Each structure stands twice: as structure tokens, then as C-alpha cells.
């Protein structure tokens, strides 16, 4: 994963494509074109983009709140 690479990511339940603008140890800044906002910067954790178990963290929060 390098600056300038194109990456697909989830946004509002749909899959979008964006270009990596900045990379930090845990987060990535992506530049994506939306219908009413071209060049929007979206921040995503690297773990989600690589497909690691960051989605399971949401499940843990839901389980704690249910108790």
C-alpha cells in the first residue's frame, strides 16, 4: 500500500474506489469522487482496508451495550 495506489473501500453500504493520499501507522487518507463532492477526503483504518478483523470490534460493542 503506497501513496497513489487505488483502493476499494466501503462507504454507506456500497463499495467505492479512491486514491491513497496519505498513510499513517494506523490510518489512511483516501481521495474519492462523489456525485456532489469531487475530491472528498475519507479516512479509514488500515486494518479495515486490508480485511483484518476490525469489523469484529463493532460486534463487541453491540454485545456490551446489549448487556
PDB file of N, H, CA, C and O in Angstrom:
ATOM      1  N   UNK A   1       0.840  -1.163   0.000  1.00  0.00           N
ATOM      2  CA  UNK A   1       0.000   0.000   0.000  1.00  0.00           C
ATOM      3  C   UNK A   1       0.896   1.241   0.000  1.00  0.00           C
ATOM      4  O   UNK A   1       1.632   1.491   0.954  1.00  0.00           O
ATOM      5  N   UNK A   2       0.820   2.006  -1.081  1.00  0.00           N
ATOM      6  H   UNK A   2       0.222   1.802  -1.856  1.00  0.00           H
ATOM      7  CA  UNK A   2       1.643   3.196  -1.231  1.00  0.00           C
ATOM      8  C   UNK A   2       0.775   4.385  -1.647  1.00  0.00           C
ATOM      9  O   UNK A   2      -0.361   4.213  -2.088  1.00  0.00           O
ATOM     10  N   UNK A   3       1.323   5.582  -1.502  1.00  0.00           N
ATOM     11  H   UNK A   3       2.246   5.721  -1.144  1.00  0.00           H
ATOM     12  CA  UNK A   3       0.628   6.789  -1.941  1.00  0.00           C
ATOM     13  C   UNK A   3       0.431   6.712  -3.450  1.00  0.00           C
ATOM     14  O   UNK A   3       1.360   6.385  -4.189  1.00  0.00           O
ATOM     15  N   UNK A   4      -0.780   7.014  -3.901  1.00  0.00           N
ATOM     16  H   UNK A   4      -1.534   7.280  -3.301  1.00  0.00           H
ATOM     17  CA  UNK A   4      -1.094   6.966  -5.323  1.00  0.00           C
ATOM     18  C   UNK A   4      -1.794   5.691  -5.756  1.00  0.00           C
ATOM     19  O   UNK A   4      -2.321   5.628  -6.867  1.00  0.00           O
ATOM     20  N   UNK A   5      -1.813   4.673  -4.905  1.00  0.00           N
ATOM     21  H   UNK A   5      -1.385   4.724  -4.003  1.00  0.00           H
ATOM     22  CA  UNK A   5      -2.496   3.416  -5.231  1.00  0.00           C
ATOM     23  C   UNK A   5      -4.003   3.615  -5.194  1.00  0.00           C
ATOM     24  O   UNK A   5      -4.509   4.440  -4.434  1.00  0.00           O
ATOM     25  N   UNK A   6      -4.711   2.862  -6.012  1.00  0.00           N
ATOM     26  H   UNK A   6      -4.299   2.191  -6.630  1.00  0.00           H
ATOM     27  CA  UNK A   6      -6.171   2.872  -5.996  1.00  0.00           C
ATOM     28  C   UNK A   6      -6.646   1.720  -5.112  1.00  0.00           C
ATOM     29  O   UNK A   6      -6.157   0.595  -5.217  1.00  0.00           O
ATOM     30  N   UNK A   7      -7.613   2.026  -4.236  1.00  0.00           N
ATOM     31  H   UNK A   7      -8.010   2.939  -4.151  1.00  0.00           H
ATOM     32  CA  UNK A   7      -8.111   1.055  -3.262  1.00  0.00           C
ATOM     33  C   UNK A   7      -9.630   1.121  -3.239  1.00  0.00           C
ATOM     34  O   UNK A   7     -10.208   2.200  -3.368  1.00  0.00           O
ATOM     35  N   UNK A   8     -10.282  -0.031  -3.074  1.00  0.00           N
ATOM     36  H   UNK A   8      -9.812  -0.908  -2.969  1.00  0.00           H
ATOM     37  CA  UNK A   8     -11.730  -0.069  -2.907  1.00  0.00           C
ATOM     38  C   UNK A   8     -12.035  -0.108  -1.418  1.00  0.00           C
ATOM     39  O   UNK A   8     -11.370  -0.807  -0.654  1.00  0.00           O
ATOM     40  N   UNK A   9     -13.066   0.663  -1.006  1.00  0.00           N
ATOM     41  H   UNK A   9     -13.607   1.231  -1.627  1.00  0.00           H
ATOM     42  CA  UNK A   9     -13.445   0.737   0.404  1.00  0.00           C
ATOM     43  C   UNK A   9     -14.950   0.835   0.520  1.00  0.00           C
ATOM     44  O   UNK A   9     -15.630   1.192  -0.442  1.00  0.00           O
ATOM     45  N   UNK A  10     -15.471   0.521   1.692  1.00  0.00           N
ATOM     46  H   UNK A  10     -14.918   0.231   2.474  1.00  0.00           H
ATOM     47  CA  UNK A  10     -16.900   0.579   1.955  1.00  0.00           C
ATOM     48  C   UNK A  10     -17.301   1.991   2.368  1.00  0.00           C
ATOM     49  O   UNK A  10     -16.639   2.620   3.193  1.00  0.00           O
ATOM     50  N   UNK A  11     -18.392   2.481   1.785  1.00  0.00           N
ATOM     51  H   UNK A  11     -18.930   1.971   1.115  1.00  0.00           H
ATOM     52  CA  UNK A  11     -18.933   3.782   2.158  1.00  0.00           C
ATOM     53  C   UNK A  11     -20.441   3.712   2.011  1.00  0.00           C
ATOM     54  O   UNK A  11     -20.955   3.511   0.910  1.00  0.00           O
ATOM     55  N   UNK A  12     -21.149   3.878   3.116  1.00  0.00           N
ATOM     56  H   UNK A  12     -20.732   4.041   4.010  1.00  0.00           H
ATOM     57  CA  UNK A  12     -22.616   3.857   3.138  1.00  0.00           C
ATOM     58  C   UNK A  12     -23.177   2.562   2.554  1.00  0.00           C
ATOM     59  O   UNK A  12     -24.166   2.585   1.821  1.00  0.00           O
ATOM     60  N   UNK A  13     -22.551   1.445   2.875  1.00  0.00           N
ATOM     61  H   UNK A  13     -21.748   1.426   3.470  1.00  0.00           H
ATOM     62  CA  UNK A  13     -23.031   0.152   2.426  1.00  0.00           C
ATOM     63  C   UNK A  13     -22.669  -0.194   1.001  1.00  0.00           C
ATOM     64  O   UNK A  13     -23.017  -1.273   0.520  1.00  0.00           O
ATOM     65  N   UNK A  14     -21.980   0.693   0.318  1.00  0.00           N
ATOM     66  H   UNK A  14     -21.697   1.569   0.708  1.00  0.00           H
ATOM     67  CA  UNK A  14     -21.582   0.439  -1.060  1.00  0.00           C
ATOM     68  C   UNK A  14     -20.066   0.460  -1.167  1.00  0.00           C
ATOM     69  O   UNK A  14     -19.377   0.966  -0.282  1.00  0.00           O
ATOM     70  N   UNK A  15     -19.565  -0.084  -2.238  1.00  0.00           N
ATOM     71  H   UNK A  15     -20.126  -0.495  -2.958  1.00  0.00           H
ATOM     72  CA  UNK A  15     -18.123  -0.124  -2.445  1.00  0.00           C
ATOM     73  C   UNK A  15     -17.710   1.025  -3.363  1.00  0.00           C
ATOM     74  O   UNK A  15     -18.215   1.156  -4.478  1.00  0.00           O
ATOM     75  N   UNK A  16     -16.794   1.844  -2.883  1.00  0.00           N
ATOM     76  H   UNK A  16     -16.385   1.737  -1.977  1.00  0.00           H
ATOM     77  CA  UNK A  16     -16.268   2.978  -3.650  1.00  0.00           C
ATOM     78  C   UNK A  16     -14.795   2.745  -3.926  1.00  0.00           C
ATOM     79  O   UNK A  16     -14.155   1.909  -3.288  1.00  0.00           O
ATOM     80  N   UNK A  17     -14.259   3.495  -4.889  1.00  0.00           N
ATOM     81  H   UNK A  17     -14.779   4.174  -5.408  1.00  0.00           H
ATOM     82  CA  UNK A  17     -12.841   3.419  -5.197  1.00  0.00           C
ATOM     83  C   UNK A  17     -12.218   4.786  -4.952  1.00  0.00           C
ATOM     84  O   UNK A  17     -12.778   5.817  -5.323  1.00  0.00           O
ATOM     85  N   UNK A  18     -11.051   4.773  -4.321  1.00  0.00           N
ATOM     86  H   UNK A  18     -10.596   3.935  -4.019  1.00  0.00           H
ATOM     87  CA  UNK A  18     -10.358   6.012  -4.030  1.00  0.00           C
ATOM     88  C   UNK A  18      -8.860   5.860  -4.181  1.00  0.00           C
ATOM     89  O   UNK A  18      -8.338   4.749  -4.276  1.00  0.00           O
ATOM     90  N   UNK A  19      -8.176   6.993  -4.201  1.00  0.00           N
ATOM     91  H   UNK A  19      -8.600   7.896  -4.124  1.00  0.00           H
ATOM     92  CA  UNK A  19      -6.729   7.004  -4.336  1.00  0.00           C
ATOM     93  C   UNK A  19      -6.121   7.376  -2.990  1.00  0.00           C
ATOM     94  O   UNK A  19      -6.608   8.286  -2.320  1.00  0.00           O
ATOM     95  N   UNK A  20      -5.066   6.683  -2.591  1.00  0.00           N
ATOM     96  H   UNK A  20      -4.670   5.944  -3.135  1.00  0.00           H
ATOM     97  CA  UNK A  20      -4.412   6.946  -1.315  1.00  0.00           C
ATOM     98  C   UNK A  20      -3.646   8.267  -1.418  1.00  0.00           C
ATOM     99  O   UNK A  20      -2.834   8.465  -2.322  1.00  0.00           O
ATOM    100  N   UNK A  21      -3.929   9.174  -0.457  1.00  0.00           N
ATOM    101  H   UNK A  21      -4.588   9.013   0.278  1.00  0.00           H
ATOM    102  CA  UNK A  21      -3.280  10.476  -0.420  1.00  0.00           C
ATOM    103  C   UNK A  21      -2.196  10.505   0.647  1.00  0.00           C
ATOM    104  O   UNK A  21      -1.083  10.969   0.398  1.00  0.00           O
ATOM    105  N   UNK A  22      -2.527  10.003   1.849  1.00  0.00           N
ATOM    106  H   UNK A  22      -3.430   9.626   2.051  1.00  0.00           H
ATOM    107  CA  UNK A  22      -1.577   9.969   2.959  1.00  0.00           C
ATOM    108  C   UNK A  22      -1.689   8.639   3.683  1.00  0.00           C
ATOM    109  O   UNK A  22      -2.763   8.040   3.741  1.00  0.00           O
ATOM    110  N   UNK A  23      -0.573   8.183   4.232  1.00  0.00           N
ATOM    111  H   UNK A  23       0.299   8.670   4.184  1.00  0.00           H
ATOM    112  CA  UNK A  23      -0.553   6.952   5.021  1.00  0.00           C
ATOM    113  C   UNK A  23       0.092   7.251   6.362  1.00  0.00           C
ATOM    114  O   UNK A  23       1.167   7.846   6.434  1.00  0.00           O
ATOM    115  N   UNK A  24      -0.580   6.830   7.417  1.00  0.00           N
ATOM    116  H   UNK A  24      -1.453   6.346   7.359  1.00  0.00           H
ATOM    117  CA  UNK A  24      -0.061   6.929   8.774  1.00  0.00           C
ATOM    118  C   UNK A  24      -0.015   5.518   9.347  1.00  0.00           C
ATOM    119  O   UNK A  24      -0.528   4.593   8.718  1.00  0.00           O
ATOM    120  N   UNK A  25       0.586   5.324  10.522  1.00  0.00           N
ATOM    121  H   UNK A  25       1.003   6.075  11.033  1.00  0.00           H
ATOM    122  CA  UNK A  25       0.720   3.957  11.051  1.00  0.00           C
ATOM    123  C   UNK A  25      -0.590   3.177  11.159  1.00  0.00           C
ATOM    124  O   UNK A  25      -0.594   1.966  10.938  1.00  0.00           O
ATOM    125  N   UNK A  26      -1.692   3.833  11.492  1.00  0.00           N
ATOM    126  H   UNK A  26      -1.688   4.816  11.672  1.00  0.00           H
ATOM    127  CA  UNK A  26      -2.950   3.110  11.652  1.00  0.00           C
ATOM    128  C   UNK A  26      -4.070   3.592  10.742  1.00  0.00           C
ATOM    129  O   UNK A  26      -5.105   2.930  10.653  1.00  0.00           O
ATOM    130  N   UNK A  27      -3.898   4.730  10.058  1.00  0.00           N
ATOM    131  H   UNK A  27      -3.058   5.268  10.130  1.00  0.00           H
ATOM    132  CA  UNK A  27      -4.964   5.284   9.234  1.00  0.00           C
ATOM    133  C   UNK A  27      -4.467   5.634   7.846  1.00  0.00           C
ATOM    134  O   UNK A  27      -3.278   5.860   7.620  1.00  0.00           O
ATOM    135  N   UNK A  28      -5.424   5.672   6.917  1.00  0.00           N
ATOM    136  H   UNK A  28      -6.390   5.489   7.101  1.00  0.00           H
ATOM    137  CA  UNK A  28      -5.140   6.013   5.529  1.00  0.00           C
ATOM    138  C   UNK A  28      -6.122   7.094   5.098  1.00  0.00           C
ATOM    139  O   UNK A  28      -7.313   7.007   5.397  1.00  0.00           O
ATOM    140  N   UNK A  29      -5.632   8.104   4.403  1.00  0.00           N
ATOM    141  H   UNK A  29      -4.664   8.175   4.161  1.00  0.00           H
ATOM    142  CA  UNK A  29      -6.465   9.159   3.858  1.00  0.00           C
ATOM    143  C   UNK A  29      -6.680   8.860   2.381  1.00  0.00           C
ATOM    144  O   UNK A  29      -5.722   8.740   1.618  1.00  0.00           O
ATOM    145  N   UNK A  30      -7.955   8.739   1.977  1.00  0.00           N
ATOM    146  H   UNK A  30      -8.734   8.836   2.597  1.00  0.00           H
ATOM    147  CA  UNK A  30      -8.308   8.398   0.609  1.00  0.00           C
ATOM    148  C   UNK A  30      -9.027   9.564  -0.049  1.00  0.00           C
ATOM    149  O   UNK A  30      -9.831  10.241   0.592  1.00  0.00           O
ATOM    150  N   UNK A  31      -8.746   9.802  -1.309  1.00  0.00           N
ATOM    151  H   UNK A  31      -8.093   9.253  -1.830  1.00  0.00           H
ATOM    152  CA  UNK A  31      -9.415  10.838  -2.072  1.00  0.00           C
ATOM    153  C   UNK A  31     -10.362  10.150  -3.042  1.00  0.00           C
ATOM    154  O   UNK A  31      -9.933   9.369  -3.891  1.00  0.00           O
ATOM    155  N   UNK A  32     -11.666  10.447  -2.911  1.00  0.00           N
ATOM    156  H   UNK A  32     -12.015  11.082  -2.221  1.00  0.00           H
ATOM    157  CA  UNK A  32     -12.674   9.790  -3.737  1.00  0.00           C
ATOM    158  C   UNK A  32     -13.595  10.834  -4.351  1.00  0.00           C
ATOM    159  O   UNK A  32     -13.776  11.920  -3.800  1.00  0.00           O
ATOM    160  N   UNK A  33     -14.171  10.496  -5.488  1.00  0.00           N
ATOM    161  H   UNK A  33     -14.024   9.614  -5.936  1.00  0.00           H
ATOM    162  CA  UNK A  33     -15.122  11.377  -6.162  1.00  0.00           C
ATOM    163  C   UNK A  33     -16.535  10.902  -5.878  1.00  0.00           C
ATOM    164  O   UNK A  33     -16.885   9.754  -6.155  1.00  0.00           O
ATOM    165  N   UNK A  34     -17.346  11.796  -5.321  1.00  0.00           N
ATOM    166  H   UNK A  34     -17.063  12.728  -5.096  1.00  0.00           H
ATOM    167  CA  UNK A  34     -18.749  11.541  -5.065  1.00  0.00           C
ATOM    168  C   UNK A  34     -19.564  12.421  -6.000  1.00  0.00           C
ATOM    169  O   UNK A  34     -19.043  13.411  -6.512  1.00  0.00           O
ATOM    170  N   UNK A  35     -20.833  12.088  -6.238  1.00  0.00           N
ATOM    171  H   UNK A  35     -21.257  11.283  -5.822  1.00  0.00           H
ATOM    172  CA  UNK A  35     -21.630  12.860  -7.199  1.00  0.00           C
ATOM    173  C   UNK A  35     -21.664  14.369  -6.917  1.00  0.00           C
ATOM    174  O   UNK A  35     -21.561  15.167  -7.848  1.00  0.00           O
ATOM    175  N   UNK A  36     -21.804  14.757  -5.681  1.00  0.00           N
ATOM    176  H   UNK A  36     -21.888  14.108  -4.925  1.00  0.00           H
ATOM    177  CA  UNK A  36     -21.901  16.189  -5.358  1.00  0.00           C
ATOM    178  C   UNK A  36     -20.649  16.752  -4.702  1.00  0.00           C
ATOM    179  O   UNK A  36     -20.610  17.931  -4.351  1.00  0.00           O
ATOM    180  N   UNK A  37     -19.630  15.925  -4.535  1.00  0.00           N
ATOM    181  H   UNK A  37     -19.661  14.967  -4.820  1.00  0.00           H
ATOM    182  CA  UNK A  37     -18.418  16.387  -3.854  1.00  0.00           C
ATOM    183  C   UNK A  37     -17.213  15.670  -4.442  1.00  0.00           C
ATOM    184  O   UNK A  37     -16.806  14.614  -3.958  1.00  0.00           O
ATOM    185  N   UNK A  38     -16.651  16.252  -5.486  1.00  0.00           N
ATOM    186  H   UNK A  38     -16.982  17.110  -5.879  1.00  0.00           H
ATOM    187  CA  UNK A  38     -15.484  15.614  -6.094  1.00  0.00           C
ATOM    188  C   UNK A  38     -14.235  15.935  -5.274  1.00  0.00           C
ATOM    189  O   UNK A  38     -14.065  17.061  -4.807  1.00  0.00           O
ATOM    190  N   UNK A  39     -13.377  14.956  -5.106  1.00  0.00           N
ATOM    191  H   UNK A  39     -13.514  14.041  -5.486  1.00  0.00           H
ATOM    192  CA  UNK A  39     -12.147  15.140  -4.355  1.00  0.00           C
ATOM    193  C   UNK A  39     -12.317  15.069  -2.853  1.00  0.00           C
ATOM    194  O   UNK A  39     -11.492  15.606  -2.116  1.00  0.00           O
ATOM    195  N   UNK A  40     -13.370  14.417  -2.382  1.00  0.00           N
ATOM    196  H   UNK A  40     -14.041  13.980  -2.981  1.00  0.00           H
ATOM    197  CA  UNK A  40     -13.616  14.288  -0.943  1.00  0.00           C
ATOM    198  C   UNK A  40     -12.547  13.400  -0.306  1.00  0.00           C
ATOM    199  O   UNK A  40     -12.180  12.364  -0.861  1.00  0.00           O
ATOM    200  N   UNK A  41     -12.055  13.809   0.854  1.00  0.00           N
ATOM    201  H   UNK A  41     -12.354  14.650   1.304  1.00  0.00           H
ATOM    202  CA  UNK A  41     -11.068  13.035   1.602  1.00  0.00           C
ATOM    203  C   UNK A  41     -11.800  12.194   2.639  1.00  0.00           C
ATOM    204  O   UNK A  41     -12.573  12.715   3.444  1.00  0.00           O
ATOM    205  N   UNK A  42     -11.548  10.888   2.612  1.00  0.00           N
ATOM    206  H   UNK A  42     -10.920  10.466   1.959  1.00  0.00           H
ATOM    207  CA  UNK A  42     -12.166   9.943   3.528  1.00  0.00           C
ATOM    208  C   UNK A  42     -11.053   9.258   4.302  1.00  0.00           C
ATOM    209  O   UNK A  42     -10.044   8.862   3.720  1.00  0.00           O
ATOM    210  N   UNK A  43     -11.232   9.115   5.629  1.00  0.00           N
ATOM    211  H   UNK A  43     -12.052   9.437   6.102  1.00  0.00           H
ATOM    212  CA  UNK A  43     -10.222   8.478   6.480  1.00  0.00           C
ATOM    213  C   UNK A  43     -10.712   7.084   6.852  1.00  0.00           C
ATOM    214  O   UNK A  43     -11.848   6.916   7.294  1.00  0.00           O
ATOM    215  N   UNK A  44      -9.853   6.088   6.672  1.00  0.00           N
ATOM    216  H   UNK A  44      -8.929   6.225   6.313  1.00  0.00           H
ATOM    217  CA  UNK A  44     -10.181   4.714   7.030  1.00  0.00           C
ATOM    218  C   UNK A  44      -9.000   4.082   7.748  1.00  0.00           C
ATOM    219  O   UNK A  44      -7.850   4.381   7.427  1.00  0.00           O
ATOM    220  N   UNK A  45      -9.270   3.208   8.721  1.00  0.00           N
ATOM    221  H   UNK A  45     -10.204   2.965   8.982  1.00  0.00           H
ATOM    222  CA  UNK A  45      -8.190   2.451   9.360  1.00  0.00           C
ATOM    223  C   UNK A  45      -7.581   1.458   8.373  1.00  0.00           C
ATOM    224  O   UNK A  45      -8.282   0.903   7.526  1.00  0.00           O
ATOM    225  N   UNK A  46      -6.297   1.242   8.486  1.00  0.00           N
ATOM    226  H   UNK A  46      -5.728   1.693   9.174  1.00  0.00           H
ATOM    227  CA  UNK A  46      -5.593   0.312   7.597  1.00  0.00           C
ATOM    228  C   UNK A  46      -6.132  -1.097   7.777  1.00  0.00           C
ATOM    229  O   UNK A  46      -6.226  -1.849   6.807  1.00  0.00           O
ATOM    230  N   UNK A  47      -6.485  -1.465   8.992  1.00  0.00           N
ATOM    231  H   UNK A  47      -6.409  -0.854   9.780  1.00  0.00           H
ATOM    232  CA  UNK A  47      -6.975  -2.814   9.267  1.00  0.00           C
ATOM    233  C   UNK A  47      -8.229  -3.129   8.454  1.00  0.00           C
ATOM    234  O   UNK A  47      -8.383  -4.252   7.975  1.00  0.00           O
ATOM    235  N   UNK A  48      -9.117  -2.167   8.294  1.00  0.00           N
ATOM    236  H   UNK A  48      -8.992  -1.254   8.683  1.00  0.00           H
ATOM    237  CA  UNK A  48     -10.337  -2.410   7.519  1.00  0.00           C
ATOM    238  C   UNK A  48     -10.010  -2.581   6.035  1.00  0.00           C
ATOM    239  O   UNK A  48     -10.584  -3.444   5.371  1.00  0.00           O
ATOM    240  N   UNK A  49      -9.105  -1.778   5.520  1.00  0.00           N
ATOM    241  H   UNK A  49      -8.639  -1.077   6.059  1.00  0.00           H
ATOM    242  CA  UNK A  49      -8.751  -1.874   4.103  1.00  0.00           C
ATOM    243  C   UNK A  49      -8.015  -3.162   3.781  1.00  0.00           C
ATOM    244  O   UNK A  49      -8.147  -3.688   2.676  1.00  0.00           O
ATOM    245  N   UNK A  50      -7.249  -3.674   4.717  1.00  0.00           N
ATOM    246  H   UNK A  50      -7.141  -3.247   5.615  1.00  0.00           H
ATOM    247  CA  UNK A  50      -6.532  -4.928   4.491  1.00  0.00           C
ATOM    248  C   UNK A  50      -7.391  -6.138   4.771  1.00  0.00           C
ATOM    249  O   UNK A  50      -6.968  -7.263   4.503  1.00  0.00           O
ATOM    250  N   UNK A  51      -8.593  -5.941   5.307  1.00  0.00           N
ATOM    251  H   UNK A  51      -8.936  -5.027   5.525  1.00  0.00           H
ATOM    252  CA  UNK A  51      -9.504  -7.052   5.538  1.00  0.00           C
ATOM    253  C   UNK A  51      -9.277  -7.778   6.840  1.00  0.00           C
ATOM    254  O   UNK A  51      -9.714  -8.919   6.996  1.00  0.00           O
ATOM    255  N   UNK A  52      -8.600  -7.141   7.781  1.00  0.00           N
ATOM    256  H   UNK A  52      -8.245  -6.215   7.654  1.00  0.00           H
ATOM    257  CA  UNK A  52      -8.387  -7.782   9.074  1.00  0.00           C
ATOM    258  C   UNK A  52      -9.639  -7.659   9.930  1.00  0.00           C
ATOM    259  O   UNK A  52     -10.640  -7.114   9.466  1.00  0.00           O
ATOM    260  N   UNK A  53      -9.612  -8.139  11.137  1.00  0.00           N
ATOM    261  H   UNK A  53      -8.798  -8.581  11.514  1.00  0.00           H
ATOM    262  CA  UNK A  53     -10.796  -8.255  11.980  1.00  0.00           C
ATOM    263  C   UNK A  53     -11.183  -6.957  12.684  1.00  0.00           C
ATOM    264  O   UNK A  53     -11.517  -6.990  13.869  1.00  0.00           O
ATOM    265  N   UNK A  54     -11.148  -5.843  12.012  1.00  0.00           N
ATOM    266  H   UNK A  54     -10.876  -5.816  11.050  1.00  0.00           H
ATOM    267  CA  UNK A  54     -11.590  -4.590  12.621  1.00  0.00           C
ATOM    268  C   UNK A  54     -13.113  -4.532  12.688  1.00  0.00           C
ATOM    269  O   UNK A  54     -13.669  -3.830  13.532  1.00  0.00           O
ATOM    270  N   UNK A  55     -13.783  -5.256  11.816  1.00  0.00           N
ATOM    271  H   UNK A  55     -13.331  -5.827  11.130  1.00  0.00           H
ATOM    272  CA  UNK A  55     -15.237  -5.277  11.820  1.00  0.00           C
ATOM    273  C   UNK A  55     -15.770  -5.994  13.056  1.00  0.00           C
ATOM    274  O   UNK A  55     -16.887  -5.718  13.494  1.00  0.00           O
ATOM    275  N   UNK A  56     -14.993  -6.902  13.619  1.00  0.00           N
ATOM    276  H   UNK A  56     -14.086  -7.126  13.264  1.00  0.00           H
ATOM    277  CA  UNK A  56     -15.448  -7.616  14.810  1.00  0.00           C
ATOM    278  C   UNK A  56     -15.492  -6.696  16.029  1.00  0.00           C
ATOM    279  O   UNK A  56     -16.171  -7.013  17.005  1.00  0.00           O
ATOM    280  N   UNK A  57     -14.796  -5.583  15.996  1.00  0.00           N
ATOM    281  H   UNK A  57     -14.244  -5.326  15.203  1.00  0.00           H
ATOM    282  CA  UNK A  57     -14.832  -4.635  17.105  1.00  0.00           C
ATOM    283  C   UNK A  57     -16.226  -4.049  17.253  1.00  0.00           C
ATOM    284  O   UNK A  57     -16.663  -3.778  18.371  1.00  0.00           O
ATOM    285  N   UNK A  58     -16.936  -3.846  16.138  1.00  0.00           N
ATOM    286  H   UNK A  58     -16.580  -4.066  15.230  1.00  0.00           H
ATOM    287  CA  UNK A  58     -18.301  -3.344  16.196  1.00  0.00           C
ATOM    288  C   UNK A  58     -19.216  -4.359  16.871  1.00  0.00           C
ATOM    289  O   UNK A  58     -20.105  -3.980  17.634  1.00  0.00           O
ATOM    290  N   UNK A  59     -19.007  -5.634  16.598  1.00  0.00           N
ATOM    291  H   UNK A  59     -18.285  -5.942  15.978  1.00  0.00           H
ATOM    292  CA  UNK A  59     -19.825  -6.672  17.208  1.00  0.00           C
ATOM    293  C   UNK A  59     -19.624  -6.693  18.723  1.00  0.00           C
ATOM    294  O   UNK A  59     -20.584  -6.878  19.472  1.00  0.00           O
ATOM    295  N   UNK A  60     -18.383  -6.503  19.177  1.00  0.00           N
ATOM    296  H   UNK A  60     -17.604  -6.353  18.569  1.00  0.00           H
ATOM    297  CA  UNK A  60     -18.101  -6.498  20.603  1.00  0.00           C
ATOM    298  C   UNK A  60     -18.803  -5.341  21.297  1.00  0.00           C
ATOM    299  O   UNK A  60     -19.321  -5.506  22.401  1.00  0.00           O
ATOM    300  N   UNK A  61     -18.826  -4.175  20.665  1.00  0.00           N
ATOM    301  H   UNK A  61     -18.405  -4.041  19.768  1.00  0.00           H
ATOM    302  CA  UNK A  61     -19.507  -3.020  21.249  1.00  0.00           C
ATOM    303  C   UNK A  61     -20.998  -3.268  21.368  1.00  0.00           C
ATOM    304  O   UNK A  61     -21.611  -2.898  22.369  1.00  0.00           O
ATOM    305  N   UNK A  62     -21.598  -3.903  20.338  1.00  0.00           N
ATOM    306  H   UNK A  62     -21.099  -4.203  19.525  1.00  0.00           H
ATOM    307  CA  UNK A  62     -23.019  -4.196  20.374  1.00  0.00           C
ATOM    308  C   UNK A  62     -23.347  -5.192  21.485  1.00  0.00           C
ATOM    309  O   UNK A  62     -24.374  -5.062  22.152  1.00  0.00           O
ATOM    310  N   UNK A  63     -22.480  -6.186  21.686  1.00  0.00           N
ATOM    311  H   UNK A  63     -21.646  -6.291  21.144  1.00  0.00           H
ATOM    312  CA  UNK A  63     -22.709  -7.178  22.730  1.00  0.00           C
ATOM    313  C   UNK A  63     -22.635  -6.535  24.111  1.00  0.00           C
ATOM    314  O   UNK A  63     -23.431  -6.871  24.988  1.00  0.00           O
ATOM    315  N   UNK A  64     -21.700  -5.624  24.316  1.00  0.00           N
ATOM    316  H   UNK A  64     -21.053  -5.352  23.604  1.00  0.00           H
ATOM    317  CA  UNK A  64     -21.573  -4.952  25.600  1.00  0.00           C
ATOM    318  C   UNK A  64     -22.776  -4.073  25.888  1.00  0.00           C
ATOM    319  O   UNK A  64     -23.247  -4.023  27.024  1.00  0.00           O
ATOM    320  N   UNK A  65     -23.284  -3.373  24.865  1.00  0.00           N
ATOM    321  H   UNK A  65     -22.901  -3.413  23.942  1.00  0.00           H
ATOM    322  CA  UNK A  65     -24.419  -2.499  25.068  1.00  0.00           C
ATOM    323  C   UNK A  65     -25.701  -3.272  25.296  1.00  0.00           C
ATOM    324  O   UNK A  65     -26.623  -2.758  25.930  1.00  0.00           O
ATOM    325  N   UNK A  66     -25.785  -4.505  24.790  1.00  0.00           N
ATOM    326  H   UNK A  66     -25.037  -4.923  24.274  1.00  0.00           H
ATOM    327  CA  UNK A  66     -26.974  -5.336  24.966  1.00  0.00           C
ATOM    328  C   UNK A  66     -27.084  -5.839  26.407  1.00  0.00           C
ATOM    329  O   UNK A  66     -28.184  -6.112  26.887  1.00  0.00           O
ATOM    330  N   UNK A  67     -25.945  -5.963  27.095  1.00  0.00           N
ATOM    331  H   UNK A  67     -25.051  -5.741  26.704  1.00  0.00           H
ATOM    332  CA  UNK A  67     -25.965  -6.454  28.473  1.00  0.00           C
ATOM    333  C   UNK A  67     -26.387  -5.359  29.362  1.00  0.00           C
ATOM    334  O   UNK A  67     -26.476  -5.549  30.575  1.00  0.00           O
TER     335      UNK A  67
END
